[in-house]
């Protein structure tokens, strides 16, 4: 679908062209058809177009829609402003093109010359790769990720090209499209950096490497994975420059903040942080450890891998290849006279049993578990084979969490006309919210909330016109009180346990998200995205007013002639 967005006015001078969009189509095609992508969201791409009525441009746009499988929002732009953006694009892609050209030249060297070079350099293939243009290409990919605040880099071999994507604020964005033949060289370079086997392409491998940027150390966790067209590489960026984030910066507020600080002072028991991959569980644990880290307390951790180094904490990385696992490591930890134990993840029954044993013998144990909710951790542990009465005796606190994108503070504005569906959803959550949650928005009852306000990011140079910058957590925390403990021990269903937890001020993740919407931290769409993925999205549509012309793409299939003519 192609949509004209004439109501939006863009200050093209302030647009900071996203380098991830610079490679969606060649510069020559951009110059020929005079349209350029400048911003991408989860379901759409914003495109600046000089002449919307031009037939060739329309055909090119149809092909662009089909290729990227996203809605295209059209923004009119003058010829001079278009040239301004084109200049930015050329500048961002010049470095990539430079190394691609160098790679083309180096690839012309025959095998005898390569062997001779290897002898001269004394480093074999690795020595050649270190000096090859592909090494510089790798540096550019990594530097762009760091500059763009990415948390992950995805290098993915496709049928006829290599796709590079960055995950920024939890969302994957297309970045660079590279020739297919350069893919294996880049993968080999990353393997060399990570001390992985270059010739092993059939099995997944895990490694890590470290670089220095502006005098600060940045760690990269590397995972290779065999796919249809080669090997995919994912690099997790572990940037320690920002240090350990405090609970308040994470988004832990009110009753939840007080509860965590109370529970961590208990001499024994288990604190479990739950959520899917990438929901910030490890960051929460590090924040808690940072509070506990003081003289007189022996803290020992088992991690896979050690993501952030905490001074004064005894951190150990498991190595399954030598049978040093969470379970075997936990047995050893108990002989290290610990006060606090952090286990990166409970993955099996043996680890769960050892963690419970440690908690029952006078240790405070922190760990994570992959479940959809805090209360869901109980059923997950029972499924592993843990007896309910043991859980009742050992569990202190259950934390469920997700990450939502934070509204850019520089361009934040109030939503002028909130949709009826959005208002109803907020009112519904407020009606069921305990008083501890309502107090955070300055109310004693739901009726006291007279005016419902929501906010959004307008888009600016600070956030690269995305309207969002950074992330904040939304939480639900279940304190295992005597009543909750009794219900767990008797095998009560989750609904009964949740009802008992609400007596102590328990708020769901969605309710915590709604509070943060009213506080101006995030948007309703973000809360809906991470807490209720199956919900009807139509409920939140038409959040703002304004006329929009929607043009459905009548030509679902583009003819072969059109494809040849467009040639993107």
ZAMARGU-4260 file (C-alpha; in steps of 0.2 Angstrom, whole numbers, plus 5000, padded with zeros to 4 digits):
<rodrens>
0) 5000/5000/5000 | 5006/5018/4996 | 4999/5032/5006 | 5001/5051/5003 | 5004/5060/5020
5) 5001/5078/5014 | 4997/5084/5032 | 5014/5082/5038 | 5027/5095/5036 | 5045/5090/5037
10) 5060/5101/5040 | 5072/5093/5028 | 5087/5102/5034 | 5085/5094/5051 | 5082/5077/5044
15) 5097/5065/5050 | 5096/5052/5036 | 5096/5035/5044 | 5111/5025/5036 | 5101/5009/5038
20) 5089/5016/5024 | 5103/5022/5013 | 5105/5004/5006 | 5087/5000/5002 | 5090/5004/4984
25) 5105/5010/4974 | 5109/5029/4972 | 5107/5028/4953 | 5089/5023/4955 | 5086/5036/4968
30) 5093/5049/4956 | 5083/5042/4941 | 5066/5041/4950 | 5069/5055/4962 | 5062/5047/4978
35) 5072/5043/4994 | 5068/5033/5010 | 5072/5043/5025 | 5063/5035/5040 | 5057/5017/5044
40) 5045/5011/5058 | 5039/4993/5062 | 5026/4993/5048 | 5030/5007/5036 | 5044/5017/5027
45) 5043/5036/5025 | 5049/5041/5007 | 5052/5059/5001 | 5046/5060/4982 | 5049/5075/4970
50) 5035/5071/4958 | 5022/5059/4964 | 5013/5060/4947 | 5027/5054/4936 | 5023/5037/4929
55) 5041/5030/4930 | 5041/5035/4948 | 5025/5027/4952 | 5031/5010/4944 | 5047/5011/4955
60) 5037/5015/4970 | 5026/4999/4967 | 5041/4989/4965 | 5049/4996/4981 | 5033/4991/4991
65) 5033/4974/4984 | 5052/4972/4988 | 5051/4978/5006 | 5033/4972/5010 | 5029/4987/5020
70) 5017/5002/5019 | 5025/5017/5010 | 5021/5034/5016 | 5024/5048/5003 | 5031/5065/5008
75) 5032/5079/4995 | 5049/5087/4993 | 5056/5100/4982 | 5070/5097/4970 | 5083/5107/4980
80) 5078/5099/4996 | 5079/5082/4987 | 5097/5086/4982 | 5101/5090/5000 | 5096/5073/5006
85) 5104/5065/4991 | 5121/5073/4997 | 5118/5066/5014 | 5115/5049/5006 | 5131/5049/4995
90) 5141/5054/5010 | 5135/5040/5021 | 5137/5027/5007 | 5154/5034/5001 | 5164/5024/5014
95) 5155/5008/5010 | 5157/5010/4992 | 5175/5014/4994 | 5179/4997/5003 | 5167/4988/4991
100) 5178/4994/4977 | 5194/4989/4986 | 5186/4972/4989 | 5183/4970/4970 | 5201/4974/4966
105) 5208/4962/4980 | 5196/4948/4974 | 5205/4948/4957 | 5221/4941/4965 | 5223/4923/4960
110) 5226/4909/4972 | 5245/4909/4969 | 5247/4927/4973 | 5237/4925/4989 | 5248/4910/4994
115) 5263/4921/4991 | 5256/4936/5001 | 5252/4924/5015 | 5271/4918/5016 | 5277/4936/5016
120) 5265/4942/5030 | 5268/4926/5039 | 5250/4925/5045 | 5242/4914/5033 | 5224/4917/5028
125) 5221/4926/5044 | 5235/4938/5040 | 5228/4942/5023 | 5211/4945/5031 | 5217/4958/5044
130) 5224/4969/5030 | 5210/4965/5017 | 5197/4978/5013 | 5184/4967/5021 | 5192/4971/5038
135) 5188/4989/5035 | 5171/4985/5030 | 5168/4976/5046 | 5174/4991/5055 | 5162/5002/5046
140) 5147/4990/5050 | 5152/4990/5069 | 5155/5009/5070 | 5138/5012/5062 | 5130/5001/5075
145) 5139/5010/5089 | 5135/5027/5083 | 5117/5022/5080 | 5114/5015/5098 | 5111/4998/5091
150) 5110/4983/5103 | 5112/4969/5090 | 5120/4967/5073 | 5113/4954/5061 | 5123/4949/5046
155) 5111/4938/5035 | 5116/4929/5019 | 5101/4930/5007 | 5098/4923/4989 | 5108/4936/4980
160) 5115/4948/4993 | 5120/4950/5011 | 5108/4960/5022 | 5115/4969/5037 | 5102/4974/5050
165) 5103/4984/5067 | 5092/4982/5082 | 5088/4999/5089 | 5077/5001/5104 | 5071/4983/5102
170) 5066/4985/5083 | 5076/4978/5069 | 5080/4990/5054 | 5087/4986/5037 | 5104/4994/5036
175) 5116/4989/5022 | 5114/4977/5007 | 5131/4970/5001 | 5136/4959/4987 | 5134/4940/4990
180) 5152/4936/4988 | 5158/4947/5002 | 5147/4938/5015 | 5159/4923/5018 | 5174/4935/5020
185) 5165/4946/5033 | 5160/4930/5043 | 5178/4924/5042 | 5184/4941/5049 | 5172/4940/5063
190) 5176/4922/5067 | 5195/4927/5068 | 5191/4941/5080 | 5180/4929/5091 | 5193/4915/5091
195) 5180/4903/5082 | 5184/4890/5069 | 5184/4897/5051 | 5182/4881/5043 | 5167/4875/5053
200) 5152/4881/5044 | 5140/4866/5048 | 5137/4870/5067 | 5133/4885/5077 | 5147/4893/5086
205) 5148/4906/5100 | 5162/4918/5104 | 5166/4936/5109 | 5178/4949/5106 | 5182/4967/5113
210) 5186/4983/5105 | 5190/5001/5112 | 5180/5016/5106 | 5185/5033/5113 | 5195/5025/5126
215) 5181/5014/5132 | 5180/4995/5131 | 5165/4988/5121 | 5162/4969/5122 | 5153/4959/5108
220) 5145/4943/5110 | 5145/4933/5094 | 5134/4919/5088 | 5135/4910/5071 | 5121/4900/5064
225) 5120/4889/5047 | 5106/4895/5036 | 5101/4891/5018 | 5113/4903/5010 | 5128/4902/5021
230) 5131/4907/5039 | 5121/4920/5049 | 5130/4931/5062 | 5122/4940/5076 | 5133/4951/5087
235) 5126/4958/5104 | 5134/4974/5108 | 5138/4975/5127 | 5143/4993/5129 | 5149/4996/5147
240) 5151/5015/5144 | 5135/5019/5152 | 5138/5009/5168 | 5125/4999/5178 | 5108/5008/5177
245) 5099/5011/5193 | 5082/5004/5196 | 5074/5022/5194 | 5082/5024/5177 | 5075/5006/5172
250) 5057/5012/5176 | 5055/5003/5193 | 5044/5015/5203 | 5032/5017/5218 | 5027/5001/5227
255) 5038/4990/5215 | 5054/5000/5220 | 5051/4999/5238 | 5047/4980/5237 | 5063/4976/5228
260) 5073/4986/5241 | 5064/4977/5255 | 5066/4959/5248 | 5084/4960/5244 | 5088/4963/5262
265) 5081/4946/5266 | 5095/4934/5271 | 5089/4920/5260 | 5076/4915/5247 | 5074/4917/5228
270) 5071/4932/5217 | 5066/4927/5200 | 5066/4939/5185 | 5055/4933/5170 | 5052/4938/5152
275) 5057/4933/5135 | 5074/4935/5127 | 5079/4954/5126 | 5067/4960/5139 | 5080/4967/5150
280) 5081/4953/5163 | 5100/4953/5165 | 5100/4972/5167 | 5088/4971/5181 | 5099/4958/5190
285) 5114/4969/5188 | 5105/4984/5195 | 5100/4973/5210 | 5118/4966/5212 | 5125/4984/5212
290) 5114/4989/5227 | 5119/4973/5236 | 5137/4975/5232 | 5145/4982/5248 | 5158/4977/5261
295) 5154/4962/5271 | 5144/4953/5257 | 5151/4939/5247 | 5143/4939/5230 | 5146/4925/5217
300) 5139/4924/5200 | 5137/4911/5186 | 5134/4919/5169 | 5133/4915/5151 | 5142/4926/5146
305) 5148/4939/5159 | 5140/4954/5151 | 5146/4968/5163 | 5160/4967/5175 | 5155/4973/5193
310) 5170/4978/5204 | 5170/4968/5220 | 5159/4954/5213 | 5165/4936/5209 | 5159/4933/5192
315) 5161/4917/5183 | 5157/4912/5165 | 5150/4894/5162 | 5158/4884/5148 | 5147/4869/5143
320) 5160/4862/5131 | 5171/4857/5146 | 5155/4852/5156 | 5156/4868/5167 | 5137/4871/5167
325) 5125/4881/5178 | 5122/4866/5188 | 5140/4860/5191 | 5145/4878/5194 | 5132/4880/5207
330) 5138/4865/5217 | 5155/4873/5217 | 5148/4890/5222 | 5141/4883/5238 | 5158/4879/5244
335) 5164/4897/5241 | 5155/4904/5257 | 5143/4915/5247 | 5130/4927/5254 | 5122/4931/5238
340) 5122/4920/5222 | 5117/4925/5205 | 5113/4911/5192 | 5111/4918/5174 | 5097/4907/5170
345) 5087/4892/5177 | 5087/4880/5162 | 5083/4863/5169 | 5077/4854/5184 | 5095/4851/5191
350) 5099/4869/5191 | 5082/4873/5199 | 5084/4861/5213 | 5101/4867/5217 | 5095/4885/5217
355) 5081/4880/5229 | 5093/4870/5240 | 5104/4886/5241 | 5090/4897/5246 | 5084/4885/5259
360) 5101/4884/5267 | 5103/4902/5270 | 5108/4911/5254 | 5099/4924/5243 | 5098/4918/5226
365) 5094/4929/5210 | 5090/4921/5193 | 5080/4922/5177 | 5067/4911/5169 | 5059/4912/5152
370) 5040/4914/5155 | 5027/4926/5149 | 5022/4933/5166 | 5028/4933/5184 | 5016/4921/5191
375) 5019/4910/5176 | 5036/4906/5184 | 5027/4895/5196 | 5019/4883/5183 | 5036/4883/5173
380) 5046/4877/5189 | 5033/4864/5193 | 5034/4858/5175 | 5052/4856/5177 | 5049/4844/5192
385) 5050/4855/5207 | 5038/4851/5221 | 5026/4865/5225 | 5030/4865/5244 | 5048/4868/5240
390) 5043/4883/5229 | 5032/4890/5243 | 5046/4889/5255 | 5060/4896/5244 | 5052/4910/5233
395) 5053/4928/5239 | 5049/4938/5224 | 5043/4936/5206 | 5047/4949/5193 | 5039/4950/5176
400) 5045/4963/5163 | 5046/4969/5146 | 5054/4984/5137 | 5045/4998/5128 | 5052/5012/5118
405) 5053/5028/5127 | 5046/5044/5119 | 5060/5056/5113 | 5060/5070/5127 | 5066/5083/5114
410) 5051/5081/5103 | 5037/5074/5115 | 5020/5082/5113 | 5003/5078/5119 | 4991/5068/5107
415) 4978/5080/5102 | 4964/5069/5099 | 4965/5052/5108 | 4954/5039/5100 | 4939/5032/5108
420) 4947/5014/5108 | 4963/5020/5117 | 4953/5030/5130 | 4942/5014/5134 | 4957/5003/5136
425) 4965/5016/5148 | 4949/5017/5158 | 4947/4999/5159 | 4965/4996/5166 | 4962/5010/5178
430) 4946/5002/5185 | 4955/4987/5190 | 4971/4995/5196 | 4976/4994/5215 | 4977/5010/5225
435) 4996/5009/5225 | 4996/5011/5206 | 4983/5025/5206 | 4994/5035/5218 | 5007/5036/5205
440) 4996/5046/5194 | 4990/5057/5208 | 4973/5048/5211 | 4965/5038/5225 | 4951/5030/5214
445) 4949/5028/5195 | 4935/5041/5196 | 4948/5054/5202 | 4957/5053/5185 | 4947/5066/5176
450) 4957/5069/5161 | 4966/5056/5151 | 4982/5062/5142 | 4994/5052/5131 | 5010/5058/5122
455) 5020/5054/5107 | 5036/5059/5098 | 5034/5071/5084 | 5051/5066/5077 | 5067/5077/5077
460) 5086/5076/5073 | 5089/5070/5091 | 5079/5054/5088 | 5083/5053/5069 | 5065/5057/5066
465) 5058/5041/5074 | 5049/5050/5089 | 5057/5037/5101 | 5074/5036/5109 | 5079/5023/5122
470) 5069/5011/5131 | 5060/5009/5148 | 5054/4994/5157 | 5037/4989/5162 | 5035/4977/5177
475) 5024/4966/5187 | 5030/4960/5204 | 5022/4947/5215 | 5028/4946/5233 | 5027/4929/5240
480) 5018/4933/5256 | 5011/4920/5268 | 4995/4919/5259 | 5003/4918/5242 | 5015/4905/5249
485) 5001/4894/5255 | 4992/4895/5238 | 5008/4890/5229 | 5011/4875/5241 | 4993/4869/5238
490) 4995/4870/5219 | 4981/4883/5217 | 4979/4890/5199 | 4987/4906/5193 | 4970/4916/5194
495) 4968/4912/5213 | 4987/4917/5216 | 4985/4933/5206 | 4969/4938/5216 | 4979/4936/5232
500) 4994/4946/5225 | 4982/4960/5221 | 4978/4962/5239 | 4996/4968/5242 | 4996/4981/5228
505) 5001/4969/5213 | 5000/4978/5196 | 5001/4969/5180 | 5013/4974/5166 | 5000/4982/5156
510) 4994/4992/5171 | 5012/4998/5174 | 5013/5002/5155 | 4997/5012/5156 | 5004/5022/5171
515) 5020/5026/5161 | 5009/5031/5146 | 5000/5044/5158 | 5017/5049/5164 | 5023/5053/5147
520) 5036/5039/5146 | 5029/5029/5132 | 5015/5027/5120 | 4999/5017/5120 | 5004/5007/5105
525) 5021/5002/5113 | 5012/4995/5128 | 4999/4986/5117 | 5014/4979/5106 | 5023/4970/5121
530) 5008/4966/5132 | 4994/4961/5121 | 5001/4956/5104 | 4985/4947/5099 | 4974/4961/5103
535) 4964/4969/5089 | 4975/4984/5083 | 4960/4993/5076 | 4955/4998/5094 | 4970/5010/5094
540) 4969/5016/5076 | 4965/5034/5071 | 4973/5041/5087 | 4975/5058/5079 | 4964/5067/5067
545) 4969/5074/5049 | 4964/5070/5032 | 4975/5056/5023 | 4973/5050/5006 | 4975/5031/5005
550) 4980/5024/4988 | 4978/5005/4987 | 4991/4997/4975 | 4979/4990/4962 | 4993/4982/4953
555) 4997/4968/4965 | 5009/4960/4952 | 5021/4970/4942 | 5025/4964/4925 | 5042/4957/4920
560) 5044/4973/4909 | 5041/4984/4924 | 5054/4975/4934 | 5067/4977/4920 | 5063/4995/4918
565) 5064/4999/4937 | 5079/4989/4940 | 5081/4993/4958
</rodrens>
